[in-house]
């Protein structure tokens, strides 16, 4: 495993990232863990394997897992209209454009389903990659989802549900579905049904006490590649917990979750999902639709992002699926996603390998972070 160490340590030594924690695993558990650099360029605390990260959209896989548990129990139908569970979702309309600063709205031609929330085909798009959504929030004064306010869920639809794929707050609405159907607040549901069974003791919506002591600092990369300390946290004690963005975790905790998926639902003596449910989650659920590029309209938050350029990409329930073999190692049919501060994961059912590499950098799709992800994956497969 020294080759993986070399890859990560070299990136830190060159000053490309201030610090990184990474793990790789098979069905038998972790076979690599490494931590290099500092938690902050302004301090002297070393990165450790139990360093706590804001995992942002890596939260989405957990949210979809929670929903699929309810599907297993016969409490939730993937093809149920969302507004049959959450009537307020029916208030959302399609934004067709603007007359000056006045949004031009219409009713959607189709009703979004629970499945479309889990596949980002519901019509909801983040403001960071959709100029119309950004303008809508600006001119209406509607808060964004990161406000933690319930009103922050009320984004416009930017297309009719089921007609295309685009990335947004769908999983946050899916979390509200989980709460409504289960009768539990999301943090308690996750704790009882996912985190405790898997032994994920360092994963939570609130970063307090001992977890806060191990929290990494967020850094921002400037135009000349300089790194500065900045701040970006999910809201503490919000009106709702965001199933799409709200969790803190560690590489070791999240790897437990990935190993569970590799083992088709069972890990640490607990069955979190049935094998056939995991298989279903790993299938293409968007048909002929394709995952496109994320073109940034907020450069301070995200660069343009395209994973596996030139390759076909589909979406399962909670994950992106790469449809072709990746040169760095992962097989066709592998599943992955990422978080806004350059945290990345994948699991590869064909080869029985999973990996997670965590940094805390803005903007998303940082070029140095992507290069390190690629190098890490290559080293993992070379050493496995």
C-alpha positions, -999 to +999 in steps of 0.1 A: +000+000+000+030+023+000+023+033-036-011+048-024+007+065+004+031+080-021+003+094-043-015+111-014+016+124+004+031+138-028+000+159-035+002+173+000+039+179-003+035+198-036+009+220-019-018+209-042-042+201-013-038+211+023-048+176+036-065+144+025-079+113+041-086+082+019-098+046+024-103+016+001-121-016+009-134-049-003-163-070+011-139-081+038-135-045+050-108-018+046-075-027+031-061+008+029-064+039+050-042+070+049-042+106+062-018+133+051-014+170+056-030+193+080-066+200+090-060+237+083-032+256+066-036+280+095-029+254+122-008+225+131-033+197+136-025+167+115-050+150+094-060+116+109-082+088+097-109+099+122-109+136+109-145+148+104-156+162+071-187+180+057-197+154+031-225+175+016-239+155-014-224+122-003-254+125+021-277+117-009-268+080-010-278+077+027-311+094+020-319+071-008-310+041+013-335+053+039-362+056+013-355+021+000-358+007+034-394+020+035-400+006+000-389-028+013-413-026+041-442-018+018-446+017+032-435+036+001-441+032-036-413+044-059-439+054-085-462+073-061-466+110-070-447+130-044-477+153-038-497+123-027-473+121+003-464+157+006-492+179-007-470+210-006-449+195-033-479+201-056-473+238-052-441+237-074-445+250-109-423+250-140-403+281-145-404+289-183-385+322-182-389+358-171-407+389-182-382+413-169-378+402-133-412+385-131-410+347-133-431+331-159-446+300-144-469+271-155-482+239-140-461+208-148-474+185-175-466+154-153-464+147-116-430+140-101-427+106-085-406+093-056-384+075-082-377+108-100-366+124-067-341+095-063-328+099-099-327+137-103-354+137-130-380+156-110-373+190-126-355+205-096-321+221-103-295+237-080-289+274-085-252+268-088-257+251-122-289+267-134-291+304-141-329+305-142-331+289-107-305+314-094-324+343-108-357+330-094-343+328-059-328+363-063-359+381-076-384+363-053-362+364-022-369+327-017-341+313+005-319+285-009-319+250+005-287+256+024-306+281+046-321+252+065-355+268+063-385+248+051-392+276+026-358+268+011-373+236-004-396+256-027-375+259-058-392+261-092-391+231-115-370+239-146-385+211-167-414+187-167-407+157-144-393+127-163-382+146-194-345+150-186-318+146-159-305+176-140-290+180-106-308+196-077-326+194-044-346+163-052-330+142-024-339+169+002-376+164-008-370+126-006-358+131+030-391+148+037-409+118+022-389+096+046-399+117+076-436+117+065-438+080+059-418+068+088-431+093+113-395+100+125-373+131+122-346+124+097-317+125+121-334+099+144-343+077+115-308+076+101-294+070+136-317+041+144-319+024+109-285+030+093-258+045+115-262+024+147-265-009+128-234-002+108-214+012+137-212+047+121-206+066+154-190+096+137-218+104+112-244+130+121-263+161+110-249+180+140-212+183+145-208+187+182-185+178+211-158+153+202-167+154+165-163+192+164-128+188+179-118+167+149-135+188+122-113+198+092-112+234+080-127+245+046-102+260+021-109+280-010-086+279-041-080+313-057-073+321-093-036+316-089-040+283-071-034+299-037-053+284-008-071+304+019-092+294+049-130+299+045-162+288+061-191+267+048-211+245+071-245+229+068-269+249+090-270+238+126-303+229+142-323+238+110-360+236+104-354+205+084-324+182+080-312+180+044-311+145+030-292+159+001-265+178+019-265+178+057-242+151+070-208+152+087-188+120+086-154+104+085-137+083+059-139+052+081-176+056+088-185+062+052-164+032+042-186+011+064-216+023+044-198+015+011-189-020+023-225-026+032-234-018-004-206-041-017-221-069+004-256-062-010-271-048+022-255-067+051-225-056+072-214-058+108-240-084+115-268-061+105-291-062+074-296-026+063-311-035+029-321-067+012-297-080-016-324-075-043-329-039-031-292-030-035-293-047-070-323-025-079-305+006-067-276-002-090-297-004-121-304+023-147-336+041-137-335+069-162-339+049-194-327+067-225-320+099-206-283+108-201-264+125-173-250+157-188-223+181-178-228+204-149-220+239-162-213+263-134-231+296-131-215+302-097-177+299-101-170+305-064-191+274-056-183+250-084-162+246-115-178+230-146-180+193-137-180+164-161-172+129-148-157+104-173-157+127-204-171+111-235-185+081-216-222+072-212-235+078-177-268+068-162-284+071-128-296+045-104-314+051-072-290+074-054-259+070-075-244+078-109-235+047-129-206+047-153-216+025-182-181+018-195-148+005-180-128+034-166-091+036-175-081+041-138-097+009-127-134+008-119-155-015-140-186-007-161-216-007-138-197+010-109-215+036-089-204+069-074-210+104-064-194+133-046-198+162-022-195+200-028-162+203-009-144+177-031-153+145-013-156+115-036-167+079-034-173+049-056-182+012-052-175-013-079-197-044-076-179-063-104-144-061-088-157-059-052-138-027-045-149+006-029-130+038-023-135+072-006-112+102-008-121+133+013-108+168+011-124+202+021-118+225-009-139+250-027-149+253-055-163+219-064-146+198-091-113+215-081-088+205-107-061+194-083-086+174-063-099+156-094-063+148-104-057+133-069-090+113-071-078+098-104-043+090-091-058+075-060-081+052-079-054+041-102-032+032-072-060+014-055-066-009-084-029-014-090-025-025-054-057-046-050 
